[in-house]
Amino acid sequence: MKFVSSAMLGASLATLLTPMVCAAQSLPTRSIPAHDLPVPTTASPAMQKVISLSGPSKAPASVPTTNEGWNKRSNPNPAKKHQTVEMLLARYKLAMREETIAGVHCYVLTPTDAPKTNHGRVLVHFHGGGYTSGAGEAAVGEAIFVAGATRMKTIAVDYRMAPDFPYPVPVDDAIAVWKAVSAKMPANKLGMFGTSAGGSLVLSAVQRAITERLPVPGAIMAGTPWSDLSETGDSYFLNRYVDPMVYQDGLSISAAQYAHGIDLKDPRVSPIYGSFTGFPPTLLLTGTRDLFLSNTIRVDRKLRDAGRHSELIVYEGLSHGRYIAGPDFEETKTALKDIATFFNSNLAK
Amino acid sequence: MKFVSSAMLGASLATLLTPMVCAAQSLPTRSIPAHDLPVPTTASPAMQKVISLSGPSKAPASVPTTNEGWNKRSNPNPAKKHQTVEMLLARYKLAMREETIAGVHCYVLTPTDAPKTNHGRVLVHFHGGGYTSGAGEAAVGEAIFVAGATRMKTIAVDYRMAPDFPYPVPVDDAIAVWKAVSAKMPANKLGMFGTSAGGSLVLSAVQRAITERLPVPGAIMAGTPWSDLSETGDSYFLNRYVDPMVYQDGLSISAAQYAHGIDLKDPRVSPIYGSFTGFPPTLLLTGTRDLFLSNTIRVDRKLRDAGRHSELIVYEGLSHGRYIAGPDFEETKTALKDIATFFNSNLAK
């Protein structure tokens, strides 16, 4: 029974296991037996139900090769979606208007009762959806939640996407909006945030801003960012049968459409391989069941190694992006409180 | 293919899934198929080898029922262990002496070249080992590593343990040493740290200090703390076949010997159920493969909810306590740098 593990045996392990830097080789894999994974009792009752109901996604019969095809899949009923958006805007006391900023279509969310301390504070949002889904109002929900929780003006960027507009267009659109917004007001009052591909786009945009000597936001939130498109990282395999999201025949398709021939480990499309020097305070969110747990913690590592301020939160029982499952979930309320606390503490007043 | 998950569909999920607070019920478990888990390429080559070689522990044929029995198992060759300790002391340029503080046997580690800024700074260490193992020099390795990395005087507390001395003796010993040390110097220059049961003992000691209105340390590190003895939390199941450490027929035995009849969810033995009000800045360490990932992140949650400063680091590919596997591992070097940075930043000079 070695349950004391290396915690206790640090000293003896040091002599027993002589580390060797060895060439890449095929190491034996671990055989995981078939087993039942219980629903975590540490999640809220409502979330437990969702976890229990959500099995792994199936590979689709066909793959969209146009934006129109992706949109039909991700937002099959735009009228119904619009109703949901209206309902959420009312609930969170927000006004929403469409605006074209630097040629890019955006939704501008304005709290009807923003406190004075938030005057001049603006958040720029990039939605998730694998760089292929989430156009229009389909993915504006996260921006509404965060604008609602922070009571800060929020610009949700409806950036162009693959396959019609692969890399570098999404980053170009993101940075165009950022340039326009940061030209008008002090960047230390401006934040950026996004989840999944949106979180990765936040990282890519900041890397580009630093490289191009543009203003850098005062703080950013990258939720479970798709920082590595290449299926590299422990959690791609640890949570392969746990998170409903799938890489093979799933995410890999969007990755290829976005990268459009660029190597998936190129820092232009997988920001984990880029530089984190000069990054602003960063909030990183993930969950124990997240396929992107490693994509998230590897960013935290890079930020710490670069001497930056990084805050990591791992939510109990949550798979990819589940912290924004819906406004009535305890988990979503908690995450929104975390996000609001972070931006409030780190953006200039 | 729902790979955009709730990240994108936040708004629609909000209407589709009406959360209900329901009574505890039996929810369907997830069936995980038998599969091979690859060694993470994101770990160092030396650590990859260790990960590859370490399968799940087997239940022992017999269970020690005395400290003597546990000691024979955890430190079968004290003379050899002593040689390792001497080697590590030389490597890290530390002097070690035994000292009885408030009636408790301790090892006092003093860097031979501590910088001036560290004068008056002292770290108090509680070792891991399930409250049953790690007596004497068996588990002093972690204290040596941290004293070496921080160049701070470190007192490794050789507290009495179960089964001979179950709860509350380990906490009593911990707090006795803390009282003696904090009576002599300003507490904002004093830290506490430990891993596994040692991490949990840090949390229990701070909770006791706050309750008894004793001085509170300036900063603490609780590495993969055994904050919940009761096998509650997602990672007990997510990493059940991944982490070599086992709960059933393993940890559960030590838990019972330590709690000695107290309910395993009683905050006296499982500090996760206690109060985190008034806690000092806290560093929490865990890994993607850690059976105690949830034990760790749940503490971060409690600290955040109490408005405290909490820093969470999740190491890629690491199971329970692996960050102190040995001084030559890149992972251990990284963790020690993290720990040193944290105490340097958070303890008064």
Interface residues (C-beta under 8 A of the other chain):
Chain A: M1 K2 F3 V4 S5 S6 A7 M8 L9 G10 A11 S12 L13 A14 T15 L17 T18 P19 M20 V21 C22 A24 L27 P28 T29 R30 S31 I32 P33 A34 H35 D36 L37 P38 V39 P40 T41 T42 A43 S44 P45 A46 M47 Q48 K49 V50 I51 S52 L53 G55 S57 K58 A59 P60 R73 S74 K80 K81 T84 V85 M87 L88 H127 G128 G129 G130 S133 G134 E137 A138 A139 V140 G141 E142 I144 F145 T195 S196 A197 G198 G223 T224 T232 G233 D234 S235 F237 L238 N239 R240 Y241 V242 P244 M245 V246 D249 G250 L251 S254 T288 R289 L293 S294 I297 R298 D300 R301 R304 E311 L312 I313 V314 Y315 E316 G317 S319 H320 G321 R322 I324 A325 G326 P327 D328 F329 T334 D338
Chain B: M1 K2 F3 V4 S5 S6 A7 M8 L9 G10 A11 S12 L13 A14 T15 L17 T18 P19 M20 V21 C22 A24 L27 P28 T29 R30 S31 I32 P33 A34 H35 D36 L37 P38 V39 P40 T41 T42 A43 S44 P45 A46 M47 Q48 K49 V50 I51 S52 L53 G55 S57 K58 A59 P60 R73 S74 K81 T84 V85 M87 L88 H127 G128 G129 G130 S133 G134 E137 A138 A139 V140 G141 E142 I144 F145 T195 S196 A197 G198 G223 T224 T232 G233 D234 S235 F237 L238 N239 R240 Y241 V242 P244 M245 V246 D249 G250 L251 S254 T288 R289 L293 S294 I297 R298 D300 R301 R304 E311 L312 I313 V314 Y315 E316 G317 S319 H320 G321 R322 I324 A325 G326 P327 D328 F329 T334 D338
